[in-house]
Amino acid sequence: MSHQAEADRVLRSLGRACLEHDPDVLRSVLDRVGDKWSLILIGLLDKGPMRFTELLRTAPGISRRMLTLTLRSLERDGLVKRVIYPEIPPRVEYEVTPFGRTLSEPVLALTRWAADNQDTIRANRHAFDKAAGFDTDDLD
């Protein structure tokens, strides 16, 4: 199959998915898994339950507020479960749900693709920025 035919097939498939399903839900799910922190947190939690402070320490650069908002959204979508243990002081852990684990394979594939192609992407960005007259020392 030619590249153009494959591109046409993919576009038709995406368009059909948008028409056959609620586009607002579809967009919101794609926004969720495509945001800066959700996939990182799901990846961290895929190794096992973690407490909030562990996630805060382990996820590089995330703020308390963003961690709270992201965990809440992931919980709302059923991807992460919040477990409260009746202890004093109360202990709260977060874990990936079985439904959340269904993201592991596509997320790992995307992560592998990004890792395998980061040098090419960096070179393409550099070439684009240079052609556009941007100071490429400040951009990544």
C-alpha positions, -999 to +999 in steps of 0.1 A: +000+000+000+014+034-009+021+061+017-007+082+004-032+054+004-022+046+040-025+082+050-060+084+034-070+052+052-058+066+086-077+099+081-109+081+071-105+059+102-100+089+125-130+107+109-152+077+113-142+074+149-152+110+155-185+104+138-194+071+153-185+082+189-193+112+210-167+137+197-165+155+231-157+124+250-132+113+223-115+147+224-114+148+262-099+113+264-072+122+238-065+154+257-061+134+289-037+109+275-019+135+255-013+160+283+021+165+299+016+145+331-010+117+327+011+092+309+041+098+331+019+092+362+003+061+347+038+048+338+050+054+374+020+038+389+022+008+365+051-005+387+028-006+418+009+017+442+025+049+453+017+076+478+012+112+467+045+123+481+063+095+463+047+106+430+056+142+437+093+132+443+094+108+413+076+129+386+103+155+376+090+190+377+053+185+386+038+208+412+015+197+440-015+214+424-008+198+390-003+164+406-036+167+425-055+178+394-040+151+371-046+123+396-082+135+401-088+135+363-072+101+359-094+088+388-125+103+372-117+085+339-113+052+357-076+050+349-063+054+384-078+043+418-073+062+450-071+038+480-076+053+515-064+031+544-082+036+577-051+043+598-040+072+619-027+092+602-047+082+571-026+066+544-036+072+507-022+054+478-028+056+441-027+027+417-035+020+381-068+002+375-070-028+352-087-004+327-057+020+331-033-009+323-049-012+289-030+020+281+004+004+288+010-012+255+001+018+233+019+042+257+051+021+257+050+019+219+047+057+217+074+061+243+097+037+224+090+056+192+098+090+209+130+076+224+141+060+191+134+092+171+145+119+196+177+127+177+158+130+144+132+152+160+158+174+176+177+177+143+144+186+124+136+212+150+170+227+148+169+228+110+134+244+111+144+270+137+175+279+118+156+283+085+130+305+104+158+326+119+152+315+155+180+315+180+183+277+183+205+278+214+174+288+235+150+263+219+146+225+222 
